[in-house]
Amino acid sequence: MHASTDLDAAAKPFNIARAAIRSPLAALVLALILLSLLLTVTIPQPIGPMFWDHYLYLDAANRLADAQIPSVDFFAPVGALGYYLFAILLSVFPNGHPLLLASWCLLIVTGPLIGLVVLDIQKRSRALAYTILLPFLLFSILPFNTGDFYPYPGSDGFGIYNRQVCQLLYVLAAALIYVRNPRTLAVVAAGAMIALFFVKITGAIAGVILCLMAFAAGRLGLRSAVTAALIFFGILAAIELSLGAVSAYVADILALVDVNDGILLARLLQAASLNAGLLLPAGILCLALFFSALPAYSMSMRDACRRPSIAAIRKVFDQNFLWLGAFVVAGILFESQNTGSQAFIFLYPLLLKITLDCVANGSSRRQTIAVFILAIAAALPPMTTVVQKSARAWIGAVNNIRIESRNLKTMGAVNVRPILSLRAERMRDTYLAEPGAFEALADMGELPSFLLYSDFDFQTGWLTNVDDAIDALRTYEHANGVRFDTILNIDFANPFPWLMDRHAPKRVAIGADPFRAIPPPDLEVRAAVAAVDIALVPTCPSTNVNRTLLSLYLPSLEAGHTRITLTPCYDAFVRNGLRPGETAAGS
């Protein structure tokens, strides 16, 4: 008897350790540790369409290091959370590739939140917890969009904040559907909604729809809802009172809405058509669920009308077809404002519940098979797309060559197909040899290529031009005994301050798209531009986009700066006093 007790006591720590290892929560921790190890080294990434979009995070990190506050000190088209999280990771992992840092930084928030969800679920079912966790890790770890914007495989360096919103919505959806502990649900809902608000405000709108659906159906109780709301508004109030960042952020969004005067209906239709592959089976499933539930639902409606009560009203709303309809509406609203995303991945936790309910309710075999097929058809496309795109990009990169650079730090850790590298060189030579042709295209409002900013050769050549421009800047500084402390690049991205350990001007917008993301410069912006030491103007090639952008800032540069040719592909506006022969006067 004593021997058996001793053996049980000795085996107890082993059993606890084995259970911990098999826990989904342990799998999450292990995944986060492995990602951290990967960030200790610079892993080159294959260049992809609109690859320069993630350089904005480097610009933002540099501005944050200068104590600039997004929306307060410079115009930002999205929330500041991603920029701050990126800056934190960059300080901890300076050798991490910027694309991976930007893509994985949200795990600082979503990791603990999904951990709380998994911890609650695994108390009832370890298998269910894994079924929720693994897709989340798939979408969070693989930095790829679910949509295609270019025929060749490459890294998706754009739409990162849109992907992050979808990952947050996934966590929120999983919590609203599966978490039973009211305190855990309140914390996760509040955390997810705060993060959604400060990543992209349209994501918060989608999150509100999910929360309202859960509240109406009784999944999000009144106490949990009030607690989550108090946490949410309390944190917003603290940030506003201390920094004024919330009102400034809202003002930026309103300015952005004013710049983007497109028709909402057209964008909604575009979002639906781009995601028709999964929305079609989801819509059919919604209709099938409605008709199968119609007799019982009609009875619930009558009972709620005859004997109104909270329980009766909740029964009316807690219907799978209403849940699915609300989630689809939330997704379409969010995707209508996006280029690049992991669209509708948050449908998965709900689709899983619908299939489990179908089995638990003893539905007919025919109905069960139909629900399974439709749910799989709606859930699988995002997963298979992300896996396929990552495999094509990374496996196809085996034969790529790394872009040579001298000044690009980790930003230069990219590779490209040899034929595209050669094309980048030839296109650069053509831009220089035939400037009139590209000027003529710019006059007509046309780009040299309809997909110019997605073209791999453009992104490759852009990096080379930046590298050469930094050499020229340092040569100029050394020859004239000056230092350009504030650098403005009159282009979409401005990595120069980060690359050269200098400063970006305050007030100037980040992510300079003159047609979608920059309101007309006010007096503060004009004064900041007028005070920069040097403003760079890319000329390989001349485009209508860069012309429009330059026209916004040129009135602020003409009086106090002189235009020079810095490199064959860059002109520069040098502040008077920093030019040869004027240094003494300027000092």
Secondary structure, DSSP 8 states (H G I E B T S, - for coil): -HHHHHHHHHHHHHHHHHHHHHSHHHHHHHHHHHHHHHTTS---EE--TTGGGGHHHHHHHHHHHTT--BTTTB--SS-SHHHHHHHHHHHH-TTS-HHHHHHHTTHHHHHHHHHHHHHHHHTT-HHHHHHHHHHHHHHHHS---SS---SS-----S-HHHHHHHHHHHHHHHHHHH---HHHHHHHHHHHHHHHHHH-HHHHHHHHHHHHHHHHTTSS-HHHHHHHHHHHHHHHHHHHHHH-HHHHHHHHHHHHHHH----HHHHHHHHHHHTHHHHHHHHHHHHHHHHHHHHHHHHHHHHHHHS--HHHHHHHH--HHHHHHHHHHHHHHHHTT-SS--TTTTHHHHHHHHHHHHHHTT--HHHHHHHHHHHHHHHHHHHHHHHHHHHHHHHHGGG-EE---SS-GGGG-EEE-HHHHHHHHHHHHHHHH-HHHHHHHHHTT--SSTTGGG-HHHHHHHHHHHHHHHHHHHHHHHHHT----BEEESSS---HHHHHT-B--SB--SS--TTTT-----HHHHHHHHT-SEEEEE-SS--HHHHHHHHHHHHHHTTTEEEEEEETTEEEEEETTSSTTTHHHH-
